[in-house]
Amino acid sequence: VQLQASGGGLVQAGGSLRLSCTDPRRSLSRNAMAWFRQAPGKEREFVAAISSGGALTHYANFVEGRFTIVRDNAKNTVYLQMNSLKPEDTALYYCAETESSVPTTDQGGIDYWGKGTLVTVSS
């Protein structure tokens, strides 16, 4: 397993970023995927999740319609489009995979974790 997240960076408040997650060695299409994040000094928390086929999604309450998780199984990639970013969105964002077609919001249900990609939102 080699989940690779990318797309993080520095952005001003109100800006947008798109995170990507893929695994160059195997297909992700059968499994549900998720994004979690960990801000400095805080616990890691759920952000968004998507079913294997992409029809079912879950979001954390703090997303408030600003983020969208989608997947392109033909490209073996899962995306997290983040709009209207706030300084409190600053965190290390992790891509995660569940060996199930059904997405989970629980870290205990995650089977594989990728390395994080850092998102920094300046005020």
C-alpha positions as CSV (number, residue, x, y, z in Angstrom):
1,V,0.0,0.0,0.0
2,Q,1.4,3.4,-1.0
3,L,-1.3,6.0,-0.6
4,Q,0.0,9.3,-1.9
5,A,-1.6,12.6,-1.0
6,S,-0.7,15.8,-2.8
7,G,-2.0,19.3,-3.5
8,G,-1.4,21.0,-0.2
9,G,0.1,24.4,0.1
10,L,-0.2,27.9,1.4
11,V,-3.4,29.8,0.5
12,Q,-5.1,32.9,1.8
13,A,-8.3,32.8,3.6
14,G,-11.2,32.5,1.2
15,G,-9.1,30.7,-1.3
16,S,-9.3,27.1,-2.7
17,L,-7.1,24.0,-2.9
18,R,-7.7,20.6,-4.4
19,L,-6.1,17.7,-2.7
20,S,-5.5,14.4,-4.6
21,C,-4.9,10.9,-3.4
22,T,-3.7,7.9,-5.4
23,D,-1.8,4.7,-5.1
24,P,0.6,4.1,-8.1
25,R,0.9,0.3,-7.3
26,R,-2.8,-0.8,-7.1
27,S,-6.3,0.1,-7.8
28,L,-8.4,2.0,-5.3
29,S,-11.7,1.5,-7.1
30,R,-13.1,-1.3,-4.9
31,N,-12.6,0.5,-1.6
32,A,-14.1,3.5,0.1
33,M,-11.8,6.4,0.7
34,A,-11.7,9.3,3.2
35,W,-9.8,12.4,4.2
36,F,-8.9,13.2,7.8
37,R,-6.9,16.1,9.1
38,Q,-4.8,17.0,12.1
39,A,-4.2,20.5,13.2
40,P,-1.2,21.5,15.3
41,G,-1.8,20.4,18.9
42,K,-5.1,18.8,18.1
43,E,-6.4,15.3,17.6
44,R,-6.8,13.9,14.1
45,E,-10.4,14.3,12.9
46,F,-12.6,13.2,10.1
47,V,-13.2,15.5,7.1
48,A,-14.9,13.6,4.3
49,A,-15.5,10.1,2.9
50,I,-16.7,8.5,-0.3
51,S,-18.0,5.1,-1.3
52,S,-16.1,2.9,-3.8
53,G,-18.5,3.9,-6.6
54,G,-18.7,7.5,-5.5
55,A,-22.4,7.7,-5.0
56,L,-22.3,8.0,-1.2
57,T,-20.5,10.7,0.6
58,H,-20.1,11.9,4.2
59,Y,-18.8,15.2,5.5
60,A,-17.8,16.6,8.9
61,N,-20.1,19.3,10.2
62,F,-17.4,21.9,10.0
63,V,-17.2,21.5,6.2
64,E,-20.5,23.4,5.9
65,G,-20.7,22.9,2.2
66,R,-17.2,24.2,1.5
67,F,-15.5,20.9,0.6
68,T,-16.4,18.3,-1.9
69,I,-15.0,14.8,-2.1
70,V,-15.1,13.0,-5.5
71,R,-13.3,10.2,-7.1
72,D,-12.3,9.3,-10.6
73,N,-11.7,5.5,-10.6
74,A,-10.5,5.7,-14.2
75,K,-7.6,7.8,-13.0
76,N,-7.4,5.9,-9.7
77,T,-7.6,9.2,-7.8
78,V,-9.7,10.6,-5.0
79,Y,-10.0,14.4,-4.7
80,L,-10.9,16.8,-2.0
81,Q,-11.9,20.2,-3.4
82,M,-11.7,22.8,-0.7
83,N,-13.3,26.2,-1.2
84,S,-13.7,29.2,1.1
85,L,-10.8,28.1,3.2
86,K,-10.4,29.4,6.7
87,P,-7.3,29.7,8.9
88,E,-8.8,27.0,11.1
89,D,-8.6,24.6,8.2
90,T,-4.8,24.7,8.6
91,A,-3.8,21.1,9.1
92,L,-2.0,18.1,7.8
93,Y,-4.5,16.3,5.6
94,Y,-4.4,12.5,5.4
95,C,-5.8,10.3,2.7
96,A,-7.2,7.1,4.1
97,E,-8.7,3.8,2.8
98,T,-11.2,1.3,4.1
99,E,-11.3,-2.3,2.9
100,S,-15.0,-1.9,2.2
101,S,-17.2,-0.3,-0.4
102,V,-19.0,1.6,2.3
103,P,-17.3,4.7,3.7
104,T,-16.6,5.2,7.3
105,T,-16.2,8.4,9.4
106,D,-14.4,6.5,12.2
107,Q,-10.7,6.4,12.3
108,G,-11.0,2.9,13.8
109,G,-12.5,1.8,10.5
110,I,-9.5,2.9,8.4
111,D,-7.2,0.1,7.1
112,Y,-4.6,2.2,5.4
113,W,-3.2,5.7,5.9
114,G,-1.2,7.8,3.5
115,K,1.3,10.4,4.5
116,G,-0.3,13.8,5.0
117,T,-0.2,16.9,2.8
118,L,0.1,20.2,4.6
119,V,-2.6,22.8,4.1
120,T,-1.8,26.3,5.5
121,V,-4.4,29.0,5.3
122,S,-3.3,32.5,6.1
123,S,-5.6,35.2,7.5
